Amino acid sequence: MTFGLPLHVETLGPDPDSGVDSIVLVHGYGGSSFSWRYWTPLLAKRAHVVLVDMKGFGSAPKPDDGQYGPGHQAELIYRLILQADLQRVTLIGHSLGGGVALGVALKLLDSEPGRLKRLILVASAAYKQRLPPFVALAKYRRLASTALRILGTRFVIRHVLKSIVFDASAVSDDQVLGYAEPLSSPKAHRALIDTALAIVPPDLGQMTARFEELDVPTLVLWGRQDRVVPLWVGERLADQLPDASLEVLENCGHMPAEELPEESWEVLRRFLDHRS
């Protein structure tokens, strides 16, 4: 199910025509649907789950068209929702995917407001902030390409993962492989760099000014020790979004769904149960 869009999409759980909610999951920078592996089986028991590999990532196409900004990704996912006729949509986005989810939510607000039911923002990009080193480095195309080629994708990914989680010793070989394998080709390297070069949207100020219009139940989920998207971003989001609650996990970095899968799922489950 891609409807001719440069995305890779997998669906799980009951058919959307059965009257259940649709939950669309959007991964972060350098990620894929692999990032949601702990939550996905549990979500599929209660909703129609749509796992999206954004353009350029995971198993999605990686065209050399320079169209890799958050706005481009949001437009593709927005079109996917409309073409698949998804109703009662919950958007879940992590990191860059959270910023993309906010863009999708604003597009739905403008054209199809009845489709959006909830937002779940996990360590979400939102406001102007210092770029993390692995994104800042990728902006230097030749240097980044050389580093990925000479050091190897697995070495780079292991280093990045260890730098963004709370407990670096918990990073496993399977986790490194799950992130590194889809990023190992020259096309994936280019898409990664193209995304970094466009990661701050030119209309960021206009977009953030509109967050207060997103009056839907929203869970803002953060790790206390997040060094990629600092906690102040989550606090500001929870303050600006009209119907948002902030949940902060202790001893957790930038990847709550992976670092603390059981604890983060319990927070998510309670939110879905209470805001059904």
C-alpha positions in Angstrom: 0.0 0.0 0.0 2.0 3.0 -1.3 -0.4 4.5 -3.8 2.5 5.4 -6.1 4.1 7.4 -3.3 7.9 7.1 -2.6 7.2 5.6 0.8 7.4 2.0 2.1 4.2 1.1 4.1 3.3 -2.0 6.0 -0.1 -2.5 7.7 -0.9 -4.6 10.7 -4.0 -5.4 12.8 -7.7 -5.2 11.8 -8.8 -3.8 8.6 -9.5 0.0 8.7 -13.1 -0.6 7.4 -13.9 -2.5 10.6 -14.5 0.7 12.5 -11.3 0.7 14.5 -8.9 3.6 14.8 -5.9 4.0 12.4 -2.5 4.5 13.9 0.2 5.9 11.7 3.8 5.6 13.0 6.6 7.9 11.7 10.2 7.2 12.6 13.1 9.6 13.2 16.2 10.6 11.3 18.2 7.6 10.2 15.4 5.2 11.4 12.7 3.1 9.9 9.7 1.1 11.0 12.2 -1.0 12.9 12.2 1.7 15.6 8.6 0.7 16.6 9.3 -3.1 17.0 8.3 -3.2 20.6 5.1 -1.2 20.4 3.8 -2.5 17.0 2.4 -5.9 18.1 0.6 -4.4 21.0 -0.9 -1.6 18.9 -2.0 -4.1 16.3 -4.3 -5.7 18.9 -6.4 -2.6 19.2 -6.1 -0.6 15.9 -5.2 -0.6 12.2 -1.5 0.1 12.3 0.3 1.8 9.4 4.1 1.7 9.6 5.7 4.2 7.3 9.3 4.2 6.1 9.7 7.8 5.1 11.1 8.6 1.6 14.9 7.8 1.7 14.8 5.6 4.7 14.3 1.9 5.5 12.8 0.1 2.5 11.4 3.3 0.9 12.6 4.6 -2.5 15.6 7.0 -2.4 15.2 9.2 -5.5 17.9 11.8 -6.2 15.5 14.7 -6.3 16.6 16.8 -3.3 13.0 16.7 -1.9 13.8 15.5 1.6 12.7 18.3 3.9 10.1 17.7 6.7 7.5 19.5 4.6 8.1 17.1 1.7 7.7 14.1 4.0 4.6 15.6 5.6 3.0 16.1 2.2 3.6 12.4 1.3 2.2 11.0 4.5 -0.8 13.4 4.3 -1.5 12.1 0.8 -1.2 8.5 2.0 -3.8 9.2 4.7 -6.2 10.6 2.2 -5.6 8.1 -0.6 -6.0 5.2 1.9 -9.0 7.0 3.3 -7.8 6.5 6.9 -10.3 7.6 9.6 -9.9 8.3 13.3 -6.2 8.8 12.8 -3.7 8.8 15.6 -0.3 10.1 14.4 2.7 8.9 16.3 6.1 10.5 15.5 9.5 10.2 17.0 12.2 12.9 16.7 12.2 14.1 13.1 9.1 12.0 12.6 7.4 14.0 15.3 8.1 17.2 13.5 6.7 15.5 10.3 3.7 14.4 12.2 3.0 17.9 13.4 3.2 19.0 9.8 0.7 16.3 8.7 -1.6 17.3 11.6 -1.7 20.9 10.4 -2.4 19.8 6.8 -5.3 17.7 8.1 -6.5 20.6 10.2 -6.7 22.7 7.0 -8.4 20.2 4.8 -9.8 17.2 6.6 -10.0 18.1 10.3 -12.4 15.2 11.1 -9.8 12.6 10.3 -7.3 13.4 13.1 -8.2 11.9 16.5 -4.9 12.1 18.5 -1.3 13.0 18.4 1.6 11.2 20.2 4.9 13.1 20.0 8.0 11.1 21.2 11.1 13.2 21.7 9.8 15.3 18.9 11.5 17.9 16.8 9.4 21.1 17.0 11.3 24.3 17.6 14.6 25.9 16.6 17.3 24.2 18.6 21.0 23.2 18.4 21.4 20.4 15.9 22.8 17.1 17.3 26.4 16.4 16.2 25.4 13.5 13.9 23.0 15.7 12.0 25.4 18.7 11.9 28.2 16.5 10.5 25.9 15.1 7.8 25.5 18.7 6.4 29.1 18.4 5.2 28.4 16.1 2.3 31.9 15.0 1.3 33.0 14.5 4.9 29.9 12.6 5.9 30.1 10.3 2.8 33.8 9.6 3.4 33.1 8.8 7.1 30.3 6.4 6.3 32.4 4.7 3.5 35.7 4.4 5.4 34.4 3.7 9.0 31.4 1.6 7.8 27.8 2.2 8.5 27.7 -0.2 11.5 30.6 1.5 13.2 29.0 4.9 12.8 25.5 3.7 13.8 26.8 2.0 16.9 28.6 5.2 18.0 25.5 7.4 17.3 23.2 5.0 19.2 25.5 4.9 22.2 25.7 8.7 22.2 21.9 9.3 22.3 20.6 6.7 24.8 20.9 6.9 28.6 22.6 3.5 29.0 25.2 3.0 26.2 25.9 -0.5 27.4 22.4 -1.6 26.5 22.9 -1.0 22.7 22.8 -4.4 21.2 24.3 -5.9 18.0 20.7 -6.6 16.7 19.8 -2.9 17.3 22.9 -1.7 15.5 22.2 -4.1 12.5 18.5 -3.0 12.4 19.5 0.6 11.9 22.7 0.1 9.9 21.5 -2.3 7.2 19.0 0.0 5.6 21.6 2.8 5.6 24.4 0.9 4.0 23.9 1.8 0.3 25.3 4.9 -1.5 21.7 5.9 -2.2 20.9 5.7 1.5 23.9 7.8 2.3 22.8 10.5 -0.1 19.3 10.5 1.3 20.6 10.8 4.8 22.7 13.8 3.9 19.9 15.4 1.8 17.6 15.1 4.8 20.2 16.7 7.1 20.7 19.6 4.7 16.9 20.3 4.7 16.1 19.3 8.3 15.2 22.8 9.4 12.1 23.9 7.4 12.2 27.5 6.0 8.7 28.1 7.4 9.5 26.8 10.9 8.3 30.0 12.6 5.0 30.0 10.8 4.5 26.3 11.6 5.3 26.6 15.3 3.0 29.5 15.7 0.1 27.3 14.6 0.6 24.5 17.1 -2.0 26.1 19.4 -4.6 25.3 16.7 -4.1 21.5 17.1 -6.8 21.0 19.6 -6.7 17.2 19.8 -5.7 14.9 22.7 -1.9 14.8 22.6 0.6 12.8 24.5 4.1 14.3 24.7 6.5 11.6 25.8 10.2 12.3 26.6 13.3 10.9 28.3 14.6 13.0 31.1 18.2 12.6 29.8 17.5 13.3 26.1 20.6 14.9 24.6 19.2 15.1 21.0 15.9 17.0 21.5 16.1 18.5 25.0 13.3 18.3 27.5 12.5 22.0 27.2 11.1 21.2 23.7 8.6 18.8 25.2 7.7 21.2 27.9 7.1 24.0 25.4 5.0 21.7 23.2 2.9 20.6 26.2 2.3 24.2 27.1 1.4 25.3 23.6 -0.8 22.4 22.4 -4.3 23.0 23.8 -5.0 19.4 25.0 -1.5 18.0 25.7 -0.1 16.1 28.6 3.7 15.6 29.2 5.1 12.3 30.5 8.8 12.2 31.3 10.6 8.9 31.7 13.6 8.8 34.1 16.9 7.2 33.1 15.9 7.5 29.5 17.6 9.3 26.5 16.3 10.0 23.1 14.6 6.6 22.3 11.9 5.9 24.9 10.1 3.2 22.8 13.4 1.2 22.6 15.2 2.1 25.8 12.2 1.5 28.1 9.8 -0.5 26.0 7.6 -1.7 28.8 7.5 1.6 30.7 6.9 3.6 27.6 4.2 1.2 26.4 2.3 1.6 29.7 2.3 5.4 29.3 1.0 5.0 25.8 -1.6 2.4 26.7 -3.0 4.6 29.5 -3.2 7.5 27.1 -5.0 5.5 24.4 -7.4 4.0 27.0 -8.3 7.3 28.6 -8.5 9.3 25.4 -10.4 6.8 23.3 
